[in-house]
Amino acid sequence: MAKQKIIFSLVVFSVFLFVAAVFATDYIETVDDSAFEKKTRPGVVFFHDDHNDRAGIDDCNACHHIYENGQKTEDMSVGMECSECHMNAPHAAVPDLIRVYHLQCGGCHMKEKAGPVMCGECHRKK
């Protein structure tokens, strides 16, 4: 009987750890792009929902934008990598893509006078 209780407890504990791990990773994203084959800095750990709550961002299009003929549309690029559009330009390269990320994120942080702007504040080792 004691052996069954121990096994049951271990199973319950294992399930609890699995569920906790799954839900914890749902809230963590690494801002990264498959175009970065050789990385010089770690990817940016980004708590998407927490960031948007603290920044008061309700419109996904604020970050996940799509432009047509130089004009921002109402469409959203949710689920797309930035390189899907920003690497399609005739002379696009990885340094250009890095610039796009820095302008999007760091530019907003500077404009709002909130959030990290220095390299090591975003690109941290896990």
N, C-alpha and C positions, 0 to 999 in steps of 0.2 A: 504494500500500500504506500509506504514512504517513497519507494522507487518511482511509482506512478506519479506522485505529487511533484517529485523533483523533475521528472520528464515533462509533465504538464507545465510546470513553472518555466522551464527552459524554452519550451515551444512558445508560450505566451510572451516571454521576454524577447525572443528572437523576432517574433512578429512585430512587437512594439518597436524594436530597433529598425526593422525594415521599413515600417510605415513612417517612422520619424525621419529616416534618411531620405525617403522618396519625397515627403512633403518639404523637407529643408531644401532639397535641390530644386524644387519647383520655383523657389523665390530667388535663386541665384542664377545669374546669367553671366557669361564672360563675353564682353563686347569684343568680338573677334571677327575675322573674315578669312575665308579659305584662300583668298589671294595672297595672304601673308604666309608664304611657304617657309621662309627663313626669318625667324623673329629675333629682333635685337633686344626687345623688352618683353616682360610678361604681359599677357592679355589683361584687359581691364575687368576686374570683378565689379559687377553692376547690379544692384538691387533695384530692378526696374520699377516695381509697384511702390516701394518705399521712396525712391527718388521722385517719382511723379506726384505722390501724395505731398511730400515736403515742398516740392517746387510749385505745386498748384497747377500741374499740367493735366488737363482733361482731354485735350484734343490730340489723338495719336498722330495726326498729320503734322503736328509741330516738329516732330523728329522724323517720322516715317513718311516723308514727302515724295511726291512725284511731280516732275516738271514736264510740260509739253510746250515746245516753241518758246522756251524761256519764261513761261508763266507757270506758277504753282497751281496745280489742280486740286480738286477735292479728294482725289484718289489717294490711297495710302499704300505704302510699300511694306506693310507689316508682313513679316516672314521672309523678306528678301534680304540678301546681303547687300551692303552698300556697293560692292564691286560689280554687282549685276548691272547697275546703270553707270557708275562712275569709272568703270574700266572699259566701257564701250566707246569712249571718245577716241578719235583717231590716234592721238599721241598719249593716251592714258598709260600710266605706269604706277607701280606701287607707291613711290613717293607722292604722287598726286593723290592717291587714295588716302594715304596717311594725312595729308593736308586737309582733305575733306572731313575726315573724322575730327581732326583738331579744330577746324573751323566750326563744325556742327556743335560739338560738346564744349570745348574750351571757349569758343566764341559766345555761346549762350551764358556760360559761367561768368565771363568778363562783363557782358552786357547787364546781367542781373546782379553783378557784384556778389555772387554766391557760388560756392562750389570750388573744387580744385582746379588749378590752372598750371601747376608745375608738373613736369614729367613723372616724378616719383610719387606724386600724390594720387595718381590714377594707375600707373604701371607698377604695382607692388607684387613682390613675391608672395605666393600663397602661404 
